[in-house]
Amino acid sequence: MRATVFGIDFDPFDQGTLIEELMKRARGGKPGYVLTTNLHHVLLVRHDVELQLAFADTAAITVPDGRPLLWMARLRGITLQHIAGADLVVPLCRVAAREQLSIFLFGTTFETLAECGRRLSSSIEGLQIAGIYSPPLGFEKDADECALAADIIRAAAPDIVLLALSVPKQEIWAQKYATQLKIRAICLGASLDFLAGAQRRAPPVFRRIGCEWLWRVLTEPRRLGMRYLTILCWLPFLVTGELVASMRRREGQP
């Protein structure tokens, strides 16, 4: 059963069952995409119609990639499993290699994708990388560039696409193209940059206490400072609204 937290419906997967579901879909030719979700998505989805469609699509698998989502769920007696996109890439690729399923790296920069491909291929025996493609900045606003990206992926015919674009670009792209291209797309954000060493991921201690976001602000203040300041300002209102809505549901109120 899916559980609703902050207005978003989450699937009850842990990392192992998520990978198993993706393999099952790939073997059966069933398209779809994975949304690794955090509080930034929670705020954006409230006013972004295309992002709302991405979360509402039946092809979507939605999992929490943010500790506050888990804490809020726990307050309401709901158990969800944290699935960080950065922790998903290597285990997913290992299983894909074992199942003889191919992957495609899409997004970020060509140099990052090439380094990811090199590192994954050298560490995972039998991994099939069908291709890589780094679209130009702003490609999503250009119909010809969107068609070109789709044609490149269609020609490569991968089973799984690791999608490393910014939020909400990657989620909107997945909703528009995963079914059309008959692929399984995983929205990973900066995960491939971490894997390639283009960005340094937060040390384990930051991750354990749920402060990976703080590390990212400290290392990329100009790009991410305003985003996380906005989230922190909204967080008390989000929590209060969630608790009030949960109380009303228990009391049978509309």
N, C-alpha and C positions, 0 to 999 in steps of 0.2 A: 504494500500500500504506500502511495506517495504521501508525504507530509508537507504541509504548507507552513512556511516560516517567512515573515516579512512579505507576505503576498506571493511568494514564489513556491511552486510545487517541486519538491525534491524527491528523487528516486532513492530507495533504501539500499543502495549498493555500497560495498566496501571496494577497495582497489581490485581485489581478486575477482569478485563477481562482476565488476564492471568490465574488466578485460575479458572474462569469459563471455559476457553478453556481446561484446564487440566481435569476438571471434565467431560466435554463433551467427551473428548478422552477416559477417563477411563470407562465411561458408555458404550461407543461404542466399547471398546476393541481395540482402535487405539493406537499403540505404538508411542513413541517419547521421546524427551528430551529437557530440557531447559538449555541454556547457559547464565549464568549471567556474562556479559562481561565487562572488564575494559581495561586500556591501556596496562597492562601486556600481555593480549591476543593479542592486536593489534600488538605488537612487535613480539611475538612468532609465530603468524600465518604466518608471512612473509617468514619464512624459515623452518617451521615444516609441512611436507606434511600430516601427519596423522591429525594434528589439522586443516589444511585446509579442509580435508575431513569432519571433524566434523561440521565445519561451513557451508559447502556447501550442506550437506545432507538435503533432503526435510523433514526429520523427526524432524529437529531441529527448536526450537523456540529460537530466540536470542533477549535478552533484555539488556539494558545498566545498569551496576552496577558500575558507575564511573562518578563523576561530570564533568571531562574534556570532556567526550563524549557528555554530554548534552550541555555544553558550546559551543563546536564546532558545534553541530547541530543547536543551536540557532543562531550562527553567519551566518549560511547558510539559515536561515529561516525555519528550520525543527523543529518540536515539537516532542520530545521523553520524555517518562516518566521514572524516576529513579526507578529501582526495585532492592533493595538490598536483596541478598539472606538471610541475617540475619533477615530482616523484613518480609520475606515471609513464614518462617517455621510455625509459630503459626497460622496465618490466614488460611494457606493452610490446616493444620491439623484440624482446627475447621470445615472447610467446608467438609473435607474428613469424619470426624466423623458424621456430619449431613447426608451425602450422603451414609453412611455405606460402605465406601471404606477404604481399609487397606493400611498401610504404612510400609516400611522396611527401617531401618537405616544401611547404609553401608559406611565403611571407618574409618578414624581417629583411636582412640584406643577403646578397649573394655570398659574400665572404663568410657570414655566419652559417648559412645553410651548407656551404661546402665543408666547413670545419665540422659541423654536426654530422654530416654524412661520413666524413673520414673517421671521426671518433666512434660512431655507432658501428660502422663496418669493421673497424679493427678490433672492437671489443665483443661483437656479437656474431658468431660464426653462422654463415648461411643467410644473413639478413639481406633481403632483396630491396634495394632502393630504386624505385621505378623512375625517379627523377627529382629535380629541385627547380623551384621557380620563385624569383623575387620580383614581384610586380612593382612598377614605378609608384612613387608617392602620389596619392590621390586617384589611383586607378579605378576605385569603386565609383567614381563620378563620371567615368568615361566609358560609354557603351562598347566602343571598339576594344579598349583595354580589358574590360570584363570578359568580352567574347574570346579574346586571345588567351587569357588565363584559363578559361574553361576549356578551350580547344587543346591547350597544352596538356592539361590534366586528363582530358578525355583520351588523347592519343597515348598517354603513358599507361592508362588503364590500371591505376593502383587500387589496392583493396582498401587502404587506410591513408588518409591525408592528415598530416600533422600541421595544424593551421596556426601560424604565429603572426597574427596581425593585431592591431590595437583594439581595445574595447570601445565601441560596440561593433566595429567594422567586421571582426572575425565572426561574431555571432550572426550578424545579418547576412554575411556572405554564405555561411553554412546553411542557413535556412533557405536561401535562394537557390543554392547549387548542389547540395548534397544529394537530394533526390534526383535532380536532373542528370547528374553525372554518375549516379548509382555508386556512391562512395560512402565510407564512414569517415567523417571529419571530426577531429578532436581540437577544440579551441584551447590553445595553450598559452596565449599571451607571451610573456618574456621567457618562457621555459627553454626554448631553443637557444636564446642568448645566454642563459645560464649554462646550458650543456656545452656550448661552444667556447665558453670562457669570455665572451664579449661583455658580459656583465657578471659581477660577483654576487652570488646568492647569499642571503643572510646566514650567519653562523648558526649551528644547531641550537645553541642556547636561546637565540631570538625566536627560532621556530617553535621550540618546546613551550615557551611561555606566551605564544600567540602574538609576538611583536615583530614578525617579519616585515609588516608594513612600516614600522619605525625605522628599520634598517634601510628600507628602500627610500624613505624620505631623507634620511641622513646622507645617502649616497647619490641621490638624484633630486635635490631639493627644488631646483628650478622647474623640472618637469612634473614632479609628483607632489610637491608641497601643497599647492592649492587644492588638489584632489583630496588629499587626506585631511586637510583642514576642514573642507566642506563636509566630509563624512563624519568627522568628530563633532561638528556643530549639529548635524542632523541626528546623530546617534541617540541622544536622550529622547527625542520626539519619536523616533522609530521604535525604541524599546517600549516607551509608554503606550504608543498606539497598539503595538503587538500584544501587550499584556491586557489592555482594556478589551481588545477584540477577542482574545482568548477567554477572558472572564465572561463576556457576553455569550459566547458560544456555549460555554458550560451551563449558563443559566437559561439557555434556549431563546435568547433575545436576538432580534435581527441585527 
